[in-house]
Amino acid sequence: MNRRFIFIYGLIFVGFFVLLGRLFDIMVLKHDKFVKKSENQRLAEVDVQVRRGIILDRLGRRLAVNLENNSVYLDKTNYNESDKRLQEVSNIIGVSFEELSAEVRGKKNFVWLKRKIPIEETDKLQEMRLSGIGLTAEPKRYYSLGSMAAHVIGFVNIDNKGLEGVEAVYDRELVEQGGKYTVEKDARGNTFYNTNENERTGSTITLTIDQGLQYIVEKELDDTMEKWHAAAATAIMMDPYTGEILALSNRPTFDPNSPGKYGPAARRNRAITDFYEPGSTFKIVTATGVLEENLTRPDEKIDCLGGSIEVGGKRIKDAHPHGVLTFMEVIQKSSNVGTIKLAMRLGKQRLYNYIRNYGFGEKSGIDLPGEVSGRLRKPERWSGVSIGCIPIGQEVAVTPLQMLTAYSIVANGGYKISPSVVKEIVMGDGKAYSVKKRYDGSEQVISKKTIDILKKAFTMVTEEGGTATFARVEGNLVAGKTGTAQIYDRAHGGYSHTDFISSFVGFVPADKPVFSIIVVVWKPRGAIYGGVVAGPVFKNIATKALTYLNVPKEEKLKSTTLVVENESIGKKPHN
């Protein structure tokens, strides 16, 4: 018996010392570890809610804002509902019963059932007083004008992450770093305390876009698409002195409130992602080069050889034969032969230098995603016919924005500019700053003498012998140029005889421009010439925009517009 008691007491003492050792291990040696574990179970870090900054037009009108929407979640630790009630939830939020049942049976304790539901669904769920299925407020991005300026503004995903346009480029500014704060929770994971005091709002972004001008441009593009049954169209309006984009629109387009309903073609910003052979609008480069290098005079007579010239074994023709023309008439009548003879005086390298001087062959640096640089080969890679093709806008490809920027340089007096769509950013603390540009309009790259001649040439075309009467603006002189370019058909290894790109680019008033505009129409049906298809779009946009901006008509000035015809190898059109 004594041995038995001794054995039992011995076990008790051993157990006591083991327990004491374990307590010492937990309370002393591993104290910090278990305190941290306790805190992890009792406390939770919650992200500070950051409300996305709003986007305004240049006059402070709201284009992108935030709406309060509720999202539905499942908390399995508190879930205790019948299949019948779950079926009711399914009917309300439009998610299948099978999908909801799978989430209930799943391994995750917390899952989203549906994000950002309409208010009607919110009210019905609140009335049900569900256990384990709850609602939490989430801001939803809302674009108040629908598809207007969609390619500039862009859109966000379900988590309010910017995917396109300004929303993507300035995502960091629109959503400032929110940080985290701590809340206490019980054993079931319910929080004891939560507040919205720890919220932050991202920066407010003011665009260069004018809502009124944007509406004018979009309406005219819609009419153009309907009239000519075109595959696509682009129009851009720019302040030629600052490079600020006043309006930019593409067709087809999309509604950023539901971008998933549209295909990539509708969401593509053709103004900066699509390049094309510009045709006669590119003759601005050769004209500038020979004037700057003093290789011609405005009154010099140039023999255009009856409208035909051989270059590198290929014969290039004018759509309408010409004999002797002055330099100004070569531009006015858009003689391919005259332009090529002038380009030969420049030579490959100098011609290439002036192409680059206008910004062709490189990205403009606009603050929008997806911009391409176009296509421009270095002189050492030119063929024997390139000196004849490139001056008239072949063997080179540009974006609509690049071409508009080039003509804006002429419009502003010869100063290099960088296009932009964001005017100002106002941070959460109220500090405002402007976006830095590569070129601020202070670097003159073309002399005033050359600019004066070019402007005069670009306003001659509506006079006797000109071709752009459809682009005239009553009461104001217009300077501009048309292009009608055949689309290269890779499948057949040559230019299409049915598909064309019609364009017009110009500025108004010619002497002191308020804005410059480019209109590009892809594959119009029923007409192909830039002066017929794109010229009237320019006229309508410019006329309405001048009225909107309260620009007075120039007194005693005959309304004129310059447009130069597009010529090409073989039988390419003249317009």
Salt bridges, closest charged atoms under 4 A:
ASP25 OD2 - ARG22 NH1 2.92
ASP25 OD2 - LYS30 NZ 3.60
ASP32 OD1 - HIS31 ND1 3.26
ASP47 OD1 - LYS180 NZ 2.37
ASP57 OD2 - ARG61 NE 2.95
GLU68 OE2 - ARG51 NH1 2.45
GLU81 OE1 - ARG85 NE 3.00
GLU121 OE1 - LYS114 NZ 3.84
GLU138 OE2 - ARG115 NH2 2.91
ASP159 OD1 - ARG115 NH2 2.86
GLU167 OE1 - ARG52 NE 2.79
GLU167 OE2 - ARG141 NE 2.82
ASP171 OD1 - ARG52 NH2 2.87
ASP171 OD2 - LYS161 NZ 3.02
GLU184 OE1 - ARG42 NH1 3.56
GLU199 OE1 - ARG51 NE 3.25
ASP210 OD1 - ARG61 NH2 3.25
GLU218 OE1 - ARG251 NH2 2.98
GLU220 OE2 - LYS544 NZ 2.54
ASP222 OD1 - ARG251 NE 2.53
ASP223 OD2 - LYS219 NZ 3.02
GLU244 OE1 - ARG58 NH2 3.07
GLU244 OE2 - LYS423 NZ 3.04
ASP274 OD1 - ARG268 NE 2.91
ASP274 OD2 - ARG270 NH1 3.16
GLU277 OE2 - ARG375 NH2 3.78
GLU293 OE1 - ARG350 NH1 3.29
ASP299 OD1 - ARG297 NE 3.13
GLU300 OE2 - ARG345 NH2 2.73
GLU310 OE1 - ARG315 NH2 3.18
GLU362 OE1 - ARG356 NH2 3.35
GLU395 OE1 - ARG377 NH2 2.62
ASP452 OD2 - LYS448 NZ 2.94
GLU474 OE2 - LYS553 NZ 3.98
ASP489 OD2 - HIS492 ND1 2.74
ASP499 OD1 - ARG525 NH2 2.72
GLU565 OE1 - HIS574 NE2 1.48
GLU567 OE2 - LYS283 NZ 2.12
GLU567 OE1 - HIS574 NE2 3.90
